Amino acid sequence: MRAVNFVKMHGLGNDFVVLDARSRPLDLGPERVRAIADRRTGVGCDQVIVLQPPQSDLADARMRIFNADGGEVAACGNGARCVAAMVMEEKGNSHVIIETAAGLLDGEAAGDGMISVDMGPAALDWRDIPLSEPMDTLHLGIENGQLKDPVAVSMGNPHAVFFVDDANAVALETSGPAIERHALFPEYTNVEAAEVRASGDIRVRVWERGVGITRACGSGACAALVAANLRGLAGRAADVELDGGRLAIEWLPDNHVLMTGPVARTFSGTLDPALLA
């Protein structure tokens, strides 16, 4: 396989290797994704993102998202913000439309280096999460350790949001993988431990499916705000504090969820063909 250029980016420490396949197709299977994402022998990242020509005439670029375990997923909030920033810089625009498997996402420059992305509508029906059986998504009857009675939300990917008194005290490295692969979630799930503070801010720690504990998860922050509002614990807008920093989340009246936060370009390079052999 030929050498491939890449850009390393991150949003609050949720990091990505971005590959540009808009001019030439890229043959990228699960084994190659795992090789790139390996933090010891590859570049290292939570997700590998591949840019492709858009299929929609409305979009500026298409992004495909692969978790570190090689599996493809439909949505990634911080990844969408990174790609939006990259494409805006290329085009000299302050607004772009990014095509994903979960739909078209609007990205805008929000000033002071911040990028906003409309993550689309929050889905709450059990079929849309999806769950393996009909169930009230506001109260799932599952628990593991300190995590009990979650809210299920889909932001283009499934989330189980658990409300706790102290998010930092949760043994997420133990409970996270068990809940991720619970039989109720046929496509597995992301797991959030969410602590609603007196200030109205929400402290969230995330076990990301196919990745593990991650420093930030944009779709997880969106799901946590939606779940907190549905439980009567928060309003429709709040700052969400993740391990890597803060995101501003707003659940709009049209059911779309707006996420705003910083992005950073770390470095660029070329993947040795031997890594992808």
C-alpha positions in Angstrom: 0.0 0.0 0.0 1.2 3.5 -0.8 2.3 6.0 1.8 -0.6 8.0 3.2 -0.5 11.5 4.6 -2.3 12.2 7.9 -3.2 15.0 10.3 -3.4 14.4 14.0 -6.2 16.5 15.7 -8.0 16.5 19.0 -11.0 18.1 20.7 -10.4 18.3 24.5 -8.0 15.3 24.2 -10.4 13.1 22.2 -7.9 12.5 19.5 -8.1 11.6 15.8 -5.9 10.6 12.9 -7.5 12.3 9.8 -6.8 10.7 6.4 -7.8 12.5 3.2 -9.3 10.2 0.6 -11.1 12.9 -1.4 -8.7 12.8 -4.4 -7.7 9.1 -4.2 -9.6 6.2 -2.7 -8.1 4.6 0.4 -8.3 0.9 1.2 -8.7 0.9 4.9 -10.0 -2.2 6.7 -10.3 -3.0 10.5 -6.7 -4.3 10.8 -5.2 -1.2 9.3 -7.4 1.0 11.5 -6.1 -0.8 14.6 -2.5 -0.5 13.4 -2.9 3.3 13.0 -4.7 3.7 16.3 -2.2 1.7 18.3 -0.6 4.1 20.8 2.6 2.1 21.0 3.3 1.0 17.4 1.1 3.3 15.4 0.2 7.0 15.5 -2.3 6.5 18.3 -5.8 7.8 18.5 -9.4 7.2 19.7 -10.7 7.3 16.2 -9.5 7.2 12.6 -11.4 9.6 10.4 -11.4 9.3 6.6 -12.5 12.3 4.5 -14.3 11.4 1.2 -16.1 13.3 -1.5 -19.7 14.0 -0.4 -22.6 12.2 -1.8 -24.9 15.1 -1.1 -24.8 18.2 -3.2 -25.3 20.2 0.0 -22.2 18.9 1.8 -18.6 20.1 1.6 -17.1 16.8 2.6 -18.0 13.4 3.9 -16.4 11.9 7.0 -16.3 8.2 7.9 -15.4 7.3 11.5 -13.6 4.2 12.7 -13.1 3.4 16.4 -9.7 2.3 17.7 -10.9 -1.3 17.6 -11.5 -1.1 13.8 -15.3 -0.8 13.9 -17.1 1.9 11.9 -19.5 4.2 13.7 -22.0 6.8 12.5 -21.3 9.7 14.7 -18.5 11.5 16.6 -19.1 15.0 17.9 -15.5 16.1 18.6 -14.4 14.5 15.3 -17.1 16.5 13.5 -15.8 19.7 15.0 -12.2 18.9 14.0 -13.2 18.1 10.4 -15.4 21.2 10.3 -12.4 23.3 11.4 -10.2 21.7 8.8 -12.6 22.2 5.9 -13.5 25.7 6.9 -9.8 26.6 6.8 -9.4 25.0 3.4 -12.4 26.8 2.0 -11.9 30.1 3.8 -15.5 29.9 5.1 -17.0 30.2 8.5 -19.7 27.6 7.8 -19.5 24.1 6.3 -21.8 21.0 6.0 -20.2 17.7 6.9 -21.9 14.5 5.6 -21.9 11.5 8.0 -23.7 8.2 8.2 -25.9 9.8 10.8 -26.9 12.7 8.4 -25.7 16.2 7.5 -24.0 18.2 10.3 -23.7 22.0 10.1 -20.4 23.4 11.5 -19.7 27.0 12.2 -16.9 29.1 13.6 -18.0 30.4 17.0 -15.2 32.9 17.7 -12.1 32.7 19.9 -11.1 29.4 18.2 -14.3 27.7 19.1 -16.3 25.5 16.7 -20.0 24.7 16.9 -21.6 21.7 15.3 -25.3 21.0 15.1 -25.4 17.3 16.1 -28.9 16.8 14.8 -31.9 15.6 16.7 -31.7 13.5 19.9 -33.5 10.2 19.5 -35.3 8.6 22.4 -37.4 5.8 21.1 -36.1 2.3 22.0 -36.0 1.4 18.3 -33.7 4.4 17.5 -31.1 3.7 20.3 -31.4 0.8 19.4 -32.4 -1.5 22.2 -33.1 -5.2 21.8 -36.6 -5.0 23.3 -39.3 -2.4 23.9 -38.5 -0.4 27.0 -39.0 3.0 28.6 -35.7 4.7 27.6 -35.9 7.1 30.6 -35.5 4.3 33.0 -33.5 1.2 31.8 -33.6 -1.6 34.3 -29.9 -2.3 34.3 -27.1 -1.7 36.8 -23.5 -2.5 37.4 -21.5 -1.5 40.5 -22.2 2.2 41.2 -24.1 2.7 38.0 -27.9 2.2 38.1 -31.1 3.2 36.2 -29.7 4.9 33.1 -31.4 7.0 30.4 -30.9 5.8 26.8 -30.3 8.5 24.2 -29.1 8.3 20.6 -27.1 11.1 19.0 -26.5 9.1 15.9 -24.9 6.5 18.2 -26.2 4.9 21.4 -25.6 6.2 24.9 -26.5 5.0 28.4 -26.4 8.0 30.8 -26.1 7.1 34.5 -26.6 9.9 37.1 -24.2 9.7 40.1 -23.3 11.8 43.1 -19.6 11.8 42.2 -18.5 11.0 38.7 -14.8 10.8 39.7 -15.5 8.0 42.2 -17.1 5.7 39.7 -15.1 2.6 38.7 -15.8 3.2 35.0 -13.0 1.0 33.9 -14.8 -1.9 35.5 -18.5 -1.1 34.8 -18.0 0.5 31.4 -17.0 -2.6 29.4 -19.8 -4.7 31.0 -22.5 -2.2 30.2 -21.1 -1.5 26.7 -21.8 -5.1 25.7 -25.0 -5.6 27.7 -27.5 -7.7 25.8 -30.0 -4.8 25.8 -27.7 -3.0 23.3 -27.4 -4.9 20.0 -24.9 -2.4 18.6 -23.2 -2.0 22.0 -23.3 1.4 23.8 -21.3 4.3 25.0 -21.5 4.7 28.8 -21.6 8.1 30.7 -21.3 8.7 34.4 -22.9 12.1 34.9 -22.9 14.3 38.0 -25.2 17.3 37.9 -23.6 20.0 40.1 -25.4 22.8 42.0 -24.0 25.3 39.6 -26.0 23.7 36.8 -22.8 22.3 35.1 -22.6 18.6 34.4 -19.5 16.6 35.1 -19.3 13.6 32.7 -16.9 10.7 32.4 -17.2 8.5 29.4 -16.5 4.8 28.5 -16.6 4.9 24.7 -17.6 1.8 22.8 -14.7 0.4 20.9 -12.3 2.7 22.6 -12.5 2.6 26.4 -12.2 5.6 28.8 -11.7 8.7 26.7 -10.8 12.2 27.7 -13.8 13.7 25.9 -16.8 12.5 23.9 -18.9 15.2 22.2 -21.9 13.0 21.5 -21.7 11.8 25.1 -21.8 15.3 26.4 -24.9 16.0 24.2 -26.6 12.8 25.5 -25.8 13.7 29.1 -27.5 17.2 28.7 -30.6 15.7 27.1 -30.9 13.0 29.7 -30.4 15.5 32.6 -33.1 17.7 31.2 -35.5 14.8 30.7 -35.0 13.8 34.3 -35.6 17.3 35.5 -32.0 17.7 36.7 -30.9 20.5 34.3 -32.2 23.1 31.9 -31.8 22.9 28.1 -28.3 24.4 28.1 -25.3 23.7 30.3 -21.5 23.5 30.3 -20.4 19.9 30.4 -17.0 19.2 32.0 -15.2 16.2 30.6 -11.8 14.9 31.6 -10.2 16.9 28.8 -12.1 20.2 29.3 -15.5 21.8 28.8 -18.1 21.8 26.0 -21.1 24.1 25.8 -24.2 22.0 25.0 -27.7 23.3 24.1 -30.8 21.3 23.3 -32.7 23.5 20.9 -36.5 23.7 20.6 -36.4 21.8 17.3 -34.8 18.8 19.1 -31.4 19.4 17.6 -28.4 19.5 19.9 -25.7 22.2 19.5 -22.2 21.6 20.7 -19.5 24.2 21.0 -15.9 23.8 22.0 -12.2 24.1 21.0 -10.3 22.0 18.5 -6.5 21.7 17.9 -4.2 20.4 15.2 -1.3 18.6 16.8 0.9 17.5 14.0 0.9 16.0 10.5 3.0 13.2 8.9 3.1 10.3 6.6 2.1 6.7 7.4 4.8 4.3 6.5 3.5 1.7 4.0 4.9 -1.0 6.3 2.4 0.0 9.0 -0.4 -0.7 6.6 0.9 -3.9 5.1 
